[in-house]
Amino acid sequence: MSSRTIIGALVGAAALALSAGGASAQQQKLKVGFIYVGPVGDHGWSYQHDVGRKAIAQNAADIEAMGAQATAFVVAFGAPADTATSQALELADGMWHEARLLGAGIVGGDLVSAPQWVISVTVLGDLGGREPVRRSGAKPGDTVAVAGELGRSAAGYALWHSNIHQFDALRRRHLVPEPPYGQGRIAADAGATAMTDVSDGLIADLGHVATASNVGIDLSTAALSGDRDAVSGAASAVAADAWAWVFGGGEDHALVATFRAPPPAGWRVIGRVVDGPGRVLVDGDTWHGNPGWQSF
């Protein structure tokens, strides 16, 4: 790692230590993420700067989904001993780029030799004195709303995988997601009853909310038609179903939440909460497509 990265980490750690007295442990949230960077699933599409940005973004989105603001990151990085210094510096620069978008810093970490690139990110967040927004608070009658866009990353992945060099914005979105930073805290202030980020897929992630809250969630295709239209050209190019990307595509890191009152600015209604059991419906019916990524 470069001296500027190490010095930056030390300065950030000192600032964090000086400010830690102002927030209790109960007002802070912790999230740990793990990334295995290799040829499987990537095929060399991503530059190291993009990998760094994505590593920070996907972990920051989890903190956002609790209604908190990311304040600091700790990064552990493993790589083969013959890794070029320039590649490691690109990775670090990408991480710092994304962290600064949040007003946060990288305050420490570890560096080890490994047969493959491995990145572990721990993020600290500040709840501002509020309780975290959990997945278990949705109630029948709540509205379901989203901040951010859906299906873009899945579309981009399909384009990269099919070696189609069109739809640059979608291809780019797969490499670097764009979480709606700040909207998690806005949602919490507006009384969000449950919230999550869309990392695995809209239906898969809302399924966690439905199960935790013991409610049904009914999504509207009419309300989501803009997302479908945004990826329909790419879907035609690779002979895919655009709805499959909207409902089952992950890694967009949009935020989806339930509200008893009308959602705040920056959020759009996409469905409603209905009586249990816990399940996710589309226009009142079961979705028979892929709900999203399943970790196990």
N, C-alpha and C positions, 0 to 999 in steps of 0.2 A: 504494500500500500504506500501511497505517497505521503510525504511529510505533511502536506496541507490537509490530507484526510485525518491523520492522527492528531494534528494540532486542533483541527476543527472539532474533532470528537472531544478532546479535553476541554476546550472552551465551552462546548455545549453541556458537558457534564457538570462543569462548575456552575453554569447558569441554572441548570436544573436543581442542583443542590441548594443554591441560594433561594430559589422560589418554592422549594418543596414544603417549607413551613407554612405556606399560605393555604394549602389544601390537604384535607384529611385523606387517609387511605380509602375511606368509603366514597370519596368524591372522585377517585381516580379509577380508571379501568385499564386492564392489561390484556393484550392479545398477542399470541404467539403464532407465527405462520412459518411454513416450511416449503421450500421450492427446490425441486430436483431439476437441474438444467442439463439437458442432454439431447442427443439426436432424435430420440423417440418423440414424435409429435411436433417437432420444431423444424427439423431438416435444414437448419442453418438460416432460417428466415430472419431471426432477430439479431440486431446489433447489441453489444453489451450495454450500451446506454439505455436502450429500450427495456432490456431485462431488468436493469436497476430501477427504472421508473415503475415498471409493472410490479416488482416486488414490494415497493413502498405503497403503491396505490391499492393493491388488493388487501393489504393489512389495514390501511387507513380506513377503507370502506367498512370494515367490521366494527371499528370504533365509532364511525359515523352512525352505524345502524343501532347503536346503543344510546344515541343522543349526545354523544361526547365529542370533544375536539381533540384530535391527535396532537400531542405536545412533544414527543421525543421517540426516537427509534434506536434500538440496539440491534446490530447486525452481526451474525456469525457467517463466515464465508470459507468454504473449502474448495480447493482446486488442485489439479496436478502441479507438481513442482516445476514443470517446464512452462507453465502459463506465462504468456508475455505480460510484462508489467503494464504495457499500454492497454491491454484488455481489462485488467483489474481496475485501472484508473478510469476507463470508460464506464465500467459498472458502478464505481463509487460516484462518479460525476452524475450519472443518471439517478442514483438514489438521492443525492443531494438536491438535484433539480426538482424532483417530485416532493421531497420533504419541505423545501422552501415554499412551494405552492400552498402549503398548509400553515406556514409560519412556524414549522417545527425544525428540529435538527437531528442529526445522528450523534448520539452521545457516548457510544462505546460499542464493544463487540469483541470478536475473536477471529483469528485467521489460522487455518490448519491446512495441511496437505491432505488431498483426497483424490481418488481415482477419477472422479467426475465433479463438475461444478455443482456445489450444494450451497444454498442460501437459506439461512434461518433468520427471520425478522421478528423481533418483539417490539410492540408499539405500546406506549403509555398514552392515556387520554384523560382529559379533565371533564367531569360532568357538570362543573359549575354549580355544585351544591344540590343538584337534582338527583333523584333516583334514576337508575338506568331504565331505558325502554326495553322491555323484554319481549319475547315471542308469545307470552302466555296471556296477554291482556285483551285480546280481541273479543268483542261481544256481538251477538246478532244485532243487526241494525247499523253497525259501523259501515262506513265506506272504505273501500280499498283504493289507494292512490299510489302513484309512482313518481319519483323524481329521477330524471335521467332517461336514457334510451335503451331499447331492448332489441336483441337479435343481431346487433351489429358485429360483435366479436365472433359469433358463430358463423356469420356470413363471411367475415374476413378470413377465418380459418379455412372455410371451404374453398375460397378463391385461391389462397396460398397453396393449399393441398392439390388443387386442380391446375396449378400453374397458369392461372388467368391473370394477366397483368392489366386489368381494368379495375374500375371501382376503387380508386386509390384511398378514398376516405374510409371505406369499410376494411380494406386490407390494413390500413394504419391502425384502425380501432382494435384489431385483434392484438397488435403488437403492444399498444399502449392504451389501456382503458381510460375513460374519463369519468370517474365517480363525481357525483354532484356535491363537491365539498361544501360544507356549511349547512346543507339541507337537513342533515340529521339533527343538529341542534335546533334548527327552525321548526322541524316536525315535533321535537320534544316540547318546545315552548308552546306549540299549538295544541298540545294535548294528545299526541299520538298514543294509542293504546297498545300497539304492538308494532315491531319494525324488524326488518332484516335487509341484507343486501342481496342482490341477485348475482351470486357467484356460481351456483350450480345450474340454475335454470329457474325461470319464473314459477313454474308449477312445483318443481322440487323444493324451492326455498319457501314458497307460500305453504307447501305441505307441512313444513316444520311449524309454521305459525298455527295452521289449522289443528295439528295434532296437539301442540302445547296448550292451545286455548280451548280445545274440544269444540270447535265450530266448523262449519262449512264455509268455503270461500267460493263465490261464483264470479268468474271473470267474464267480461264482455268483449266479444270480437269487434263490435262496432267501436268501442272505446280504444281498442288497440290497432285499429286499421292503419293508422299513420305509421306505426312501427313496421307493420307488414309491407306497406307500400314502399317504405324506405329501403327494404332489402329485396323487393320482388324482382328487380332487374338482375341482381346477383343470383337469386334463386333460379331464374330462367336459364342463366348462363351455365349453371352446374346441374341443372335438372333436379332441383331440390324443392321442398315445400317451404315457402317462406314462413308459414305459421309454425312449423317445427322449430325454426330458429327463434321466433318470438317467445314461444311457450317453453321450449326446452333448451335453448342455447344459453350457455353460461358465460362468465367472465366479463359481462358488461359492467358489473358492480354499480348498477342503478340501485336506488333505495326504494323499497316498497313498504308501506305502512298502512295501518288502519286508524281511522279517526271517527269520533262520535260527532264532532262539529265539521263543517266544511274544511277541507284541507287548505293549507296556506299557499301563498303565491309560490310558483315553482313546482307545484305538484298537480297532477291530473288524475281524475277519478277513472279507474279501470274496472271496478267491480264492487261487490258488496259482501258483507259477512252475513251468513244465514245460520240457521240452527245446525247443530252437529248431527251425526258424528264427524270427526275431523276428516276432511277431504277437500279437494280442489276441483271445481266444476268449470266448464266452459259453456256459456249460454245455457246453463241449467243441466248439462249432460256431462258424463264422464269423458275425460280426455283420454283417447286411446293411443296417442303418440308417446314419444319418449319424454318423460317429465324433466329430464336433466341429468347431470352427472351424479353418479352414486359412488361415494368414496369406498364403500365396502360392499 
